Each structure stands twice: as structure tokens, then as C-alpha cells.
Amino acid sequence: MSYITQKKIAASFKSLMLEMPLTKISVTTIMTHAAIRRQTFYEYFPDKYALLAWIYDQEVGEYVDDNLSYTHWTLILEQLFQYFDDNRQFYQNALSIEGQNSFESHLLQHVRQLVNTIIKNMITNQGITLSANYQKFLLNYLSGALVTYTTGWLQERHPGSVEQVTTALKMTLTDTLNGLLLRTGHLQ
């Protein structure tokens, strides 16, 4: 029952964020909108910022973390961008929040897992050796670039379609990795 309640509170909060900025939303407003008693909120979240972090981690995690073991990274990227497009207005509002509960910091955690999986799979599948420092560089560089691009795309007034964006991102990531393989003599 607790997960269902958390999801209901989160849905109410997301709905309210479509109508007003976070600074105008109180716990009382969230719970009134959800038709749940106010005290129930505190059984799950200490404050609205913790709820926001939970939404980021639950929803983005469903597309990234929960699929890393069995879904190809290109499909994860497509599904993630479709999710962001479907929830664009919520994330545009969320992007105005800075600090420890910023969307970017939560997205970076999930993207790092995705990029790390891509790098590890490439190393295993191609039988190459990369220094720990270079792996760390690739992880930081590619993750940072993907997060920066994603947040910019979410804020665009007339963004490219999900298909256009994911095609370009897949080509860029593939070209980057193929360049590495070519340089190390593993791609001819």
C-alpha cells in the first residue's frame, strides 16, 4: 500500500507543478489535491523536496536503472527521451530548482549508470583495455554532455522530435566509441 500512496502523492505533486511553481506548492496543497490527509505525507517524505527527489529517482530510474541488465542502451535512450517529452512541462518547472534537489544532479546519477554500462560493455565485447583514468574521463565527459544536452532540449521552445534527438545522440555516442575503437586498433 505504501508504494501506491507514494505514487498518488507524487502524481498530485506533478499535477500541481504543471499549474504553479514549486515555491507556491505546500504539503497541505499537495495532500488536499491528492485527497489524502496531510499527516500521511510525513509518513513517506520529510518535505516536498524529498518528494521531488523521489519522483526523479523513481521515474527516471524506471527507464534507466531498471533496464540496464537486459535492454540495449539505444532503446533506453529512446524510452527516456519519450518520457521526458511526455512530462516536458513538469521538467521545465523542475529545472528552475537549484541546489541539492536539482533535476540535473539526479539525472546525472542515472545517466552515469547508463554510460558506465555502455563503456563496460564496449570493453568486454571488444576485448580492449582502457586505463581507469581514461574510463573515468569517458564516464564524466559523456555523462556530463548527455545531461547538459537533455536539460537544454527540455527547455527549448521548439525542440527537435524525440526521434530526431535520439537518432543524433545515438550516432554521436556510437561515433565517439567507434573513434576510440579505431584509435586502439579494434575497429577496421
Secondary structure, 3 states (H helix, E strand, C coil): CHHHHHHHHHHHHHHHHHHCCHHHCCHHHHHHHHCCCHHHHHHHCCCHHHHHHHHHHHHHHHHCHHHCCCCCHHHHHHHHHHHHHHCHHHHHHHCCCCCCCCHHHHHHHHHHHHHHHHHHHHHHHHCCCCCHHHHHHHHHHHHHHHHHHHHHHHHCCCCCCHHHHHHHHHHHHHHHHHHHHHHCCCCC
